[in-house]
Amino acid sequence: GPSAVYANSSIQLSSSGNPGGTWSIDPAQAGIATVSASGSVTGVGQGVATVVYTVGDPAVCGTSSATYQVTVNPLPNAGTLGNTSLCAGLSTSLPVNGSVGGTWHSSNTGVATVDATSGLITGLTAGITTISYTVSTATCGSATASATLTVIPQPVAGTITGPTHQLCVGSSINLSSSNNLAGNPSGGTATWSSSSSSAT
């Protein structure tokens, strides 16, 4: 039968010897694989397990055993990623709690790019993109974790406009700014100040 299986999956073994024998795995390897009475081997955890098929009776002509090694490969584990935000022009990385050595991808490289190997993310323009991390194995497929990244624009104070640059004592005027807070998905605040105590 097959010589490899991945965790939580099964393979079927058979023997060319006498039928009606007993299938077994050393109890010390129960954390690697289990075997049923019919020879179905189920992977439990990474490692190599020795499957034994035994026929005969110790009281009548003795017994005969055959052994077979089965390798259990782990399932790919990409872990989980958390949603986050990043200012345009800055870089960050997302922590990985799955297997290392995976590949990174950004669904919108106009908003943010990510280095496929290191996972370094660079915000480019305001917007939203999906950052994905994929772990692949040769025999057990692949697993992907994703997170939403929101790129926030850098604050721009803009130009101050108002009715005049001159003001009489005791009177007031209203000034406005063409700042970009309205387009910032995370909001923000604009603070006014005066360089002179003569005007507040």
Accessible surface in RSA format (square Angstrom, percent):
REM  Atomic radii and reference values for relative SASA: ProtOr
REM  Chains: A
REM  Algorithm: Lee & Richards
REM  Probe-radius: 1.40
REM  Slices: 20
REM RES _ NUM      All-atoms   Total-Side   Main-Chain    Non-polar    All polar
REM                ABS   REL    ABS   REL    ABS   REL    ABS   REL    ABS   REL
RES GLY A   1    61.06  75.3   0.00   N/A  61.06  75.3  20.03  55.0  41.02  91.9
RES PRO A   2    70.46  51.3  58.62  53.4  11.83  43.0  70.46  58.2   0.00   0.0
RES SER A   3    67.87  57.4  60.83  81.2   7.04  16.2  26.57  56.6  41.31  57.9
RES ALA A   4    41.94  38.6  30.32  46.8  11.61  26.4  30.54  43.0  11.40  30.2
RES VAL A   5     9.15   6.0   1.82   1.7   7.33  17.7   9.15   7.9   0.01   0.0
RES TYR A   6    88.19  41.2  87.73  49.9   0.45   1.2  44.59  33.5  43.59  53.7
RES ALA A   7    11.91  11.0  11.89  18.3   0.03   0.1  11.89  16.7   0.03   0.1
RES ASN A   8   123.56  85.2  89.58  86.6  33.99  81.8  27.87  67.1  95.69  92.5
RES SER A   9    29.60  25.0  23.24  31.0   6.37  14.7   9.34  19.9  20.27  28.4
RES SER A  10    60.32  51.0  34.94  46.6  25.38  58.5  21.07  44.9  39.26  55.0
RES ILE A  11    23.99  13.7  16.25  12.1   7.74  18.6  23.99  17.3   0.00   0.0
RES GLN A  12    97.17  54.3  83.91  61.3  13.26  31.6  59.74 127.2  37.43  28.4
RES LEU A  13     5.53   3.1   3.80   2.7   1.73   4.3   3.80   2.7   1.73   4.7
RES SER A  14    94.89  80.2  70.73  94.4  24.16  55.6  40.31  85.8  54.58  76.5
RES SER A  15    46.91  39.6  13.60  18.2  33.31  76.7  13.06  27.8  33.85  47.4
RES SER A  16   130.22 110.0  82.92 110.7  47.30 108.9  57.07 121.5  73.15 102.5
RES GLY A  17    47.00  58.0   0.00   N/A  47.00  58.0  32.62  89.5  14.38  32.2
RES ASN A  18    99.90  68.9  96.41  93.2   3.49   8.4  14.70  35.4  85.20  82.4
RES PRO A  19   126.50  92.2 103.08  94.0  23.42  85.1 110.44  91.2  16.06  99.8
RES GLY A  20    82.89 102.2   0.00   N/A  82.89 102.2  42.22 115.9  40.66  91.1
RES GLY A  21    18.34  22.6   0.00   N/A  18.34  22.6   2.60   7.1  15.74  35.2
RES THR A  22    88.45  62.9  85.10  86.3   3.35   8.0  54.87  73.7  33.58  50.8
RES TRP A  23    34.62  13.9  20.89  10.1  13.73  32.2  11.49   6.1  23.12  37.5
RES SER A  24    47.32  40.0  44.13  58.9   3.19   7.3  32.91  70.1  14.41  20.2
RES ILE A  25    22.86  13.0   5.65   4.2  17.21  41.5   6.36   4.6  16.50  44.8
RES ASP A  26    78.32  54.9  67.80  67.5  10.52  24.9  24.18  56.9  54.14  54.0
RES PRO A  27   116.53  84.9  99.66  90.8  16.88  61.3 105.40  87.0  11.14  69.2
RES ALA A  28    93.62  86.1  50.57  78.0  43.06  97.9  62.95  88.7  30.67  81.2
RES GLN A  29    42.64  23.8  42.28  30.9   0.37   0.9  10.46  22.3  32.19  24.4
RES ALA A  30    53.23  48.9  45.23  69.8   8.00  18.2  46.95  66.1   6.28  16.6
RES GLY A  31    52.08  64.2   0.00   N/A  52.08  64.2  36.49 100.1  15.59  34.9
RES ILE A  32    35.96  20.5  35.96  26.8   0.00   0.0  35.96  25.9   0.00   0.0
RES ALA A  33     0.79   0.7   0.00   0.0   0.79   1.8   0.00   0.0   0.79   2.1
RES THR A  34    66.36  47.2  63.37  64.2   2.99   7.1  51.43  69.1  14.93  22.6
RES VAL A  35    30.19  19.9   4.10   3.7  26.09  62.9   5.59   4.9  24.60  66.7
RES SER A  36    49.22  41.6  36.66  48.9  12.56  28.9  47.53 101.2   1.69   2.4
RES ALA A  37    97.50  89.7  69.25 106.9  28.26  64.3  76.80 108.2  20.71  54.8
RES SER A  38    77.26  65.3  57.54  76.8  19.72  45.4  52.31 111.4  24.95  35.0
RES GLY A  39     0.00   0.0   0.00   N/A   0.00   0.0   0.00   0.0   0.00   0.0
RES SER A  40    30.69  25.9  28.74  38.4   1.95   4.5  14.03  29.9  16.66  23.3
RES VAL A  41     0.00   0.0   0.00   0.0   0.00   0.0   0.00   0.0   0.00   0.0
RES THR A  42    45.88  32.6  45.88  46.5   0.00   0.0  29.35  39.4  16.53  25.0
RES GLY A  43     1.58   2.0   0.00   N/A   1.58   2.0   0.00   0.0   1.58   3.5
RES VAL A  44    71.86  47.3  52.23  47.3  19.63  47.3  54.28  47.2  17.58  47.7
RES GLY A  45    21.15  26.1   0.00   N/A  21.15  26.1  21.15  58.0   0.00   0.0
RES GLN A  46   131.75  73.7 103.51  75.7  28.24  67.2  26.08  55.5 105.67  80.1
RES GLY A  47    22.04  27.2   0.00   N/A  22.04  27.2  21.74  59.7   0.29   0.7
RES VAL A  48    69.55  45.8  57.24  51.8  12.31  29.7  57.24  49.7  12.31  33.4
RES ALA A  49     0.00   0.0   0.00   0.0   0.00   0.0   0.00   0.0   0.00   0.0
RES THR A  50    38.57  27.4  37.93  38.5   0.64   1.5  25.89  34.8  12.69  19.2
RES VAL A  51     1.23   0.8   0.23   0.2   1.00   2.4   0.23   0.2   1.00   2.7
RES VAL A  52    36.18  23.8  36.18  32.8   0.00   0.0  36.18  31.4   0.00   0.0
RES TYR A  53    18.79   8.8  17.67  10.1   1.11   2.9  11.98   9.0   6.80   8.4
RES THR A  54    39.84  28.3  37.34  37.9   2.50   6.0  28.68  38.5  11.15  16.9
RES VAL A  55    23.83  15.7  20.39  18.5   3.45   8.3  23.69  20.6   0.15   0.4
RES GLY A  56    62.68  77.3   0.00   N/A  62.68  77.3  28.83  79.1  33.84  75.8
RES ASP A  57    67.82  47.5  66.15  65.8   1.67   3.9  21.13  49.7  46.69  46.6
RES PRO A  58   114.68  83.6  88.30  80.5  26.38  95.9  90.73  74.9  23.96 148.9
RES ALA A  59    93.01  85.5  53.03  81.8  39.97  90.9  63.64  89.6  29.37  77.8
RES VAL A  60    97.93  64.4  89.75  81.2   8.18  19.7  92.93  80.7   5.00  13.6
RES CYS A  61   138.39 104.7  82.95  92.5  55.44 130.3  45.29 114.7  93.10 100.4
RES GLY A  62    28.79  35.5   0.00   N/A  28.79  35.5  22.36  61.4   6.44  14.4
RES THR A  63    73.75  52.5  37.42  37.9  36.33  86.6  11.62  15.6  62.13  93.9
RES SER A  64    71.46  60.4  63.71  85.0   7.75  17.9  35.55  75.7  35.91  50.3
RES SER A  65    69.34  58.6  33.19  44.3  36.16  83.3  22.32  47.5  47.03  65.9
RES ALA A  66    58.81  54.1  50.37  77.7   8.44  19.2  56.64  79.8   2.18   5.8
RES THR A  67    94.59  67.3  67.05  68.0  27.54  65.6  34.37  46.2  60.22  91.0
RES TYR A  68    79.66  37.2  75.47  42.9   4.19  10.9  70.17  52.7   9.49  11.7
RES GLN A  69   117.94  66.0 105.46  77.1  12.48  29.7  29.17  62.1  88.77  67.3
RES VAL A  70     0.00   0.0   0.00   0.0   0.00   0.0   0.00   0.0   0.00   0.0
RES THR A  71    53.90  38.3  53.88  54.6   0.02   0.1  30.30  40.7  23.60  35.7
RES VAL A  72     0.54   0.4   0.00   0.0   0.54   1.3   0.00   0.0   0.54   1.5
RES ASN A  73    35.04  24.2  35.02  33.8   0.01   0.0   5.98  14.4  29.06  28.1
RES PRO A  74    55.82  40.7  53.72  49.0   2.09   7.6  55.55  45.9   0.26   1.6
RES LEU A  75    73.23  40.8  60.58  43.3  12.64  31.8  60.58  42.5  12.64  34.0
RES PRO A  76    19.48  14.2   5.84   5.3  13.64  49.6   8.46   7.0  11.02  68.5
RES ASN A  77    75.19  51.9  72.53  70.1   2.66   6.4  21.89  52.7  53.30  51.5
RES ALA A  78     4.52   4.2   2.09   3.2   2.42   5.5   2.09   2.9   2.42   6.4
RES GLY A  79    25.57  31.5   0.00   N/A  25.57  31.5  10.68  29.3  14.89  33.3
RES THR A  80    95.44  67.9  89.28  90.5   6.16  14.7  74.39  99.9  21.04  31.8
RES LEU A  81    21.48  12.0   0.17   0.1  21.31  53.6   2.89   2.0  18.58  50.0
RES GLY A  82    49.82  61.4   0.00   N/A  49.82  61.4  37.28 102.3  12.54  28.1
RES ASN A  83   114.46  78.9  83.49  80.7  30.97  74.6  23.52  56.6  90.95  87.9
RES THR A  84    51.35  36.5  36.26  36.8  15.08  35.9  21.48  28.9  29.86  45.1
RES SER A  85    58.06  49.1  40.89  54.6  17.18  39.6  11.13  23.7  46.93  65.8
RES LEU A  86    15.66   8.7  10.74   7.7   4.92  12.4  15.61  11.0   0.05   0.1
RES CYS A  87    43.05  32.6  41.18  45.9   1.87   4.4   0.18   0.5  42.87  46.2
RES ALA A  88    13.18  12.1  12.49  19.3   0.69   1.6  12.81  18.0   0.37   1.0
RES GLY A  89    60.90  75.1   0.00   N/A  60.90  75.1  32.58  89.4  28.32  63.4
RES LEU A  90    94.05  52.4  91.82  65.7   2.23   5.6  94.05  66.0   0.00   0.0
RES SER A  91    59.14  50.0  30.40  40.6  28.74  66.2  16.89  36.0  42.25  59.2
RES THR A  92    44.23  31.5  36.51  37.0   7.72  18.4  17.57  23.6  26.66  40.3
RES SER A  93    63.39  53.6  43.86  58.5  19.53  45.0  31.58  67.2  31.81  44.6
RES LEU A  94    17.13   9.5   9.66   6.9   7.47  18.8  10.03   7.0   7.10  19.1
RES PRO A  95   114.40  83.4  98.52  89.8  15.89  57.7 110.30  91.1   4.10  25.5
RES VAL A  96    54.76  36.0  21.74  19.7  33.03  79.6  22.39  19.5  32.38  87.8
RES ASN A  97   104.64  72.2  72.35  69.9  32.29  77.7  43.69 105.2  60.94  58.9
RES GLY A  98    16.69  20.6   0.00   N/A  16.69  20.6   2.22   6.1  14.47  32.4
RES SER A  99    46.85  39.6  37.02  49.4   9.83  22.6  25.21  53.7  21.64  30.3
RES VAL A 100   135.55  89.2 117.73 106.6  17.82  42.9 119.14 103.5  16.41  44.5
RES GLY A 101    79.24  97.7   0.00   N/A  79.24  97.7  39.90 109.5  39.34  88.1
RES GLY A 102    11.12  13.7   0.00   N/A  11.12  13.7   3.26   8.9   7.87  17.6
RES THR A 103    77.63  55.2  75.96  77.0   1.68   4.0  42.71  57.4  34.92  52.8
RES TRP A 104    16.39   6.6  10.48   5.1   5.90  13.9   4.23   2.3  12.16  19.7
RES HIS A 105   110.75  60.5 108.21  75.2   2.55   6.5  72.18  74.4  38.58  44.9
RES SER A 106     4.24   3.6   0.41   0.5   3.82   8.8   0.41   0.9   3.82   5.4
RES SER A 107    72.22  61.0  38.72  51.7  33.50  77.2  33.16  70.6  39.06  54.7
RES ASN A 108    62.86  43.3  60.18  58.2   2.68   6.5  11.43  27.5  51.44  49.7
RES THR A 109    86.43  61.5  78.87  80.0   7.57  18.0  44.95  60.4  41.48  62.7
RES GLY A 110    44.68  55.1   0.00   N/A  44.68  55.1  36.47 100.1   8.21  18.4
RES VAL A 111    12.06   7.9  12.06  10.9   0.00   0.0  12.06  10.5   0.00   0.0
RES ALA A 112     0.00   0.0   0.00   0.0   0.00   0.0   0.00   0.0   0.00   0.0
RES THR A 113    53.50  38.0  53.38  54.1   0.11   0.3  38.95  52.3  14.55  22.0
RES VAL A 114    21.76  14.3   1.56   1.4  20.19  48.7   2.71   2.4  19.05  51.7
RES ASP A 115    71.30  49.9  60.42  60.1  10.88  25.7  17.41  41.0  53.89  53.7
RES ALA A 116    52.00  47.8  45.93  70.9   6.06  13.8  46.03  64.8   5.97  15.8
RES THR A 117   119.85  85.2 103.11 104.5  16.73  39.9  71.22  95.7  48.62  73.5
RES SER A 118    77.96  65.9  45.84  61.2  32.12  74.0  50.37 107.3  27.59  38.7
RES GLY A 119     0.73   0.9   0.00   N/A   0.73   0.9   0.51   1.4   0.22   0.5
RES LEU A 120    87.89  48.9  84.38  60.4   3.51   8.8  84.38  59.3   3.51   9.4
RES ILE A 121     0.00   0.0   0.00   0.0   0.00   0.0   0.00   0.0   0.00   0.0
RES THR A 122    41.73  29.7  41.73  42.3   0.00   0.0  27.27  36.6  14.45  21.9
RES GLY A 123     0.73   0.9   0.00   N/A   0.73   0.9   0.00   0.0   0.73   1.6
RES LEU A 124    81.12  45.2  61.67  44.1  19.45  48.9  64.34  45.2  16.77  45.1
RES THR A 125    77.08  54.8  73.85  74.9   3.23   7.7  68.38  91.8   8.70  13.1
RES ALA A 126    51.53  47.4  27.31  42.2  24.21  55.1  27.64  38.9  23.89  63.3
RES GLY A 127    25.57  31.5   0.00   N/A  25.57  31.5  24.31  66.7   1.26   2.8
RES ILE A 128   110.71  63.0  92.75  69.1  17.95  43.3  92.75  66.8  17.95  48.7
RES THR A 129     2.94   2.1   0.00   0.0   2.94   7.0   2.94   3.9   0.00   0.0
RES THR A 130    51.02  36.3  50.80  51.5   0.22   0.5  22.22  29.8  28.81  43.6
RES ILE A 131     0.15   0.1   0.15   0.1   0.00   0.0   0.15   0.1   0.00   0.0
RES SER A 132    19.78  16.7  19.60  26.2   0.17   0.4   7.61  16.2  12.17  17.1
RES TYR A 133     5.30   2.5   5.30   3.0   0.00   0.0   2.68   2.0   2.62   3.2
RES THR A 134    40.30  28.7  37.78  38.3   2.52   6.0  24.29  32.6  16.02  24.2
RES VAL A 135    11.77   7.7  11.62  10.5   0.15   0.4  11.77  10.2   0.00   0.0
RES SER A 136    81.00  68.4  52.40  69.9  28.60  65.9  35.80  76.2  45.20  63.3
RES THR A 137    47.75  34.0  28.07  28.5  19.68  46.9  36.58  49.1  11.17  16.9
RES ALA A 138   113.18 104.1  61.94  95.6  51.24 116.6  73.50 103.5  39.68 105.1
RES THR A 139    87.48  62.2  59.91  60.7  27.57  65.7  62.46  83.9  25.02  37.8
RES CYS A 140    14.45  10.9   0.34   0.4  14.11  33.2   3.73   9.4  10.72  11.6
RES GLY A 141    45.58  56.2   0.00   N/A  45.58  56.2  39.05 107.2   6.53  14.6
RES SER A 142    70.50  59.6  40.47  54.0  30.04  69.2   7.55  16.1  62.95  88.2
RES ALA A 143    30.00  27.6  23.04  35.6   6.96  15.8  30.00  42.2   0.00   0.0
RES THR A 144    78.65  55.9  42.74  43.3  35.91  85.6  29.24  39.3  49.41  74.7
RES ALA A 145     8.23   7.6   2.44   3.8   5.79  13.2   8.23  11.6   0.00   0.0
RES SER A 146    61.79  52.2  37.14  49.6  24.65  56.8  23.73  50.5  38.07  53.3
RES ALA A 147     5.35   4.9   1.02   1.6   4.32   9.8   5.32   7.5   0.03   0.1
RES THR A 148    54.22  38.6  52.90  53.6   1.31   3.1  23.46  31.5  30.76  46.5
RES LEU A 149     1.06   0.6   1.06   0.8   0.00   0.0   1.06   0.7   0.00   0.0
RES THR A 150    28.47  20.2  28.47  28.9   0.00   0.0  11.85  15.9  16.62  25.1
RES VAL A 151     0.00   0.0   0.00   0.0   0.00   0.0   0.00   0.0   0.00   0.0
RES ILE A 152    20.96  11.9  20.96  15.6   0.00   0.0  20.96  15.1   0.00   0.0
RES PRO A 153    24.99  18.2  22.98  20.9   2.01   7.3  24.42  20.2   0.58   3.6
RES GLN A 154    80.58  45.1  76.46  55.9   4.12   9.8  40.39  86.0  40.19  30.5
RES PRO A 155   102.62  74.8  82.17  74.9  20.45  74.4  82.99  68.5  19.64 122.0
RES VAL A 156    83.02  54.6  77.15  69.8   5.87  14.2  81.21  70.6   1.81   4.9
RES ALA A 157    83.20  76.5  65.18 100.6  18.02  41.0  73.34 103.3   9.86  26.1
RES GLY A 158    37.71  46.5   0.00   N/A  37.71  46.5  12.32  33.8  25.39  56.9
RES THR A 159    89.78  63.9  85.40  86.6   4.38  10.4  54.18  72.8  35.60  53.8
RES ILE A 160   104.89  59.7  82.60  61.5  22.28  53.7  82.60  59.5  22.28  60.5
RES THR A 161    78.11  55.6  71.94  72.9   6.17  14.7  64.18  86.2  13.93  21.1
RES GLY A 162    44.69  55.1   0.00   N/A  44.69  55.1  11.62  31.9  33.06  74.1
RES PRO A 163    96.94  70.7  54.89  50.0  42.05 152.9  67.04  55.3  29.90 185.8
RES THR A 164    62.07  44.1  46.21  46.8  15.86  37.8  39.22  52.7  22.84  34.5
RES HIS A 165   197.40 107.9 158.84 110.4  38.56  98.6 113.07 116.5  84.33  98.1
RES GLN A 166   149.41  83.5 140.42 102.6   8.99  21.4  46.36  98.7 103.05  78.2
RES LEU A 167    90.29  50.3  52.57  37.6  37.71  94.8  57.29  40.2  32.99  88.8
RES CYS A 168    99.10  75.0  88.94  99.2  10.16  23.9  27.09  68.6  72.01  77.6
RES VAL A 169   161.14 106.0 128.86 116.7  32.28  77.8 135.84 118.0  25.30  68.6
RES GLY A 170    83.74 103.3   0.00   N/A  83.74 103.3  41.60 114.2  42.14  94.4
RES SER A 171    54.10  45.7  37.72  50.3  16.37  37.7  41.82  89.1  12.28  17.2
RES SER A 172   103.91  87.8  74.57  99.5  29.34  67.6  42.19  89.8  61.73  86.5
RES ILE A 173    57.87  32.9  31.55  23.5  26.32  63.4  39.02  28.1  18.85  51.2
RES ASN A 174   138.33  95.4 124.23 120.1  14.09  33.9  32.79  78.9 105.54 102.0
RES LEU A 175    82.74  46.1  58.27  41.7  24.47  61.5  58.87  41.3  23.87  64.2
RES SER A 176    62.91  53.2  59.51  79.4   3.40   7.8  44.18  94.1  18.74  26.2
RES SER A 177    36.32  30.7  11.72  15.6  24.59  56.7  11.35  24.2  24.96  35.0
RES SER A 178    75.39  63.7  49.37  65.9  26.02  59.9  53.23 113.4  22.16  31.0
RES ASN A 179    48.78  33.6  30.29  29.3  18.49  44.5   5.70  13.7  43.08  41.6
RES ASN A 180    43.01  29.7  34.77  33.6   8.24  19.8  35.00  84.2   8.01   7.7
RES LEU A 181    41.18  22.9  35.84  25.6   5.33  13.4  36.04  25.3   5.14  13.8
RES ALA A 182   111.72 102.7  66.63 102.8  45.09 102.6  79.77 112.3  31.96  84.7
RES GLY A 183    56.23  69.3   0.00   N/A  56.23  69.3  38.85 106.6  17.38  38.9
RES ASN A 184    22.97  15.8  14.31  13.8   8.67  20.9   0.53   1.3  22.44  21.7
RES PRO A 185    87.14  63.5  40.66  37.1  46.49 169.0  54.51  45.0  32.63 202.8
RES SER A 186    74.35  62.8  37.54  50.1  36.82  84.8  33.52  71.4  40.83  57.2
RES GLY A 187    34.31  42.3   0.00   N/A  34.31  42.3  29.38  80.6   4.94  11.1
RES GLY A 188    56.08  69.2   0.00   N/A  56.08  69.2  27.54  75.6  28.54  63.9
RES THR A 189   125.78  89.5  97.46  98.8  28.32  67.5  74.28  99.8  51.49  77.8
RES ALA A 190    60.41  55.5  28.93  44.6  31.48  71.6  34.33  48.3  26.08  69.1
RES THR A 191   126.76  90.2  89.34  90.6  37.42  89.2  67.94  91.3  58.82  88.9
RES TRP A 192   132.28  53.1 107.48  52.0  24.79  58.2  87.03  46.4  45.24  73.4
RES SER A 193   111.92  94.6  69.97  93.4  41.95  96.6  45.72  97.4  66.20  92.7
RES SER A 194    61.85  52.3  24.73  33.0  37.12  85.5  24.92  53.1  36.92  51.7
RES SER A 195   130.63 110.4  79.65 106.3  50.98 117.4  58.99 125.6  71.64 100.4
RES SER A 196    54.63  46.2  45.02  60.1   9.61  22.1  38.70  82.4  15.93  22.3
RES SER A 197   114.93  97.1  81.10 108.2  33.83  77.9  53.36 113.6  61.57  86.3
RES SER A 198   110.43  93.3  67.10  89.6  43.33  99.8  44.10  93.9  66.34  92.9
RES ALA A 199    51.67  47.5  45.31  69.9   6.36  14.5  51.30  72.2   0.37   1.0
RES THR A 200   171.96 122.3  98.21  99.6  73.75 175.8  95.95 128.9  76.00 114.9
END  Absolute sums over single chains surface
CHAIN  1 A    12104.9       8436.7       3668.2       7026.4       5078.6
END  Absolute sums over all chains
TOTAL         12104.9       8436.7       3668.2       7026.4       5078.6
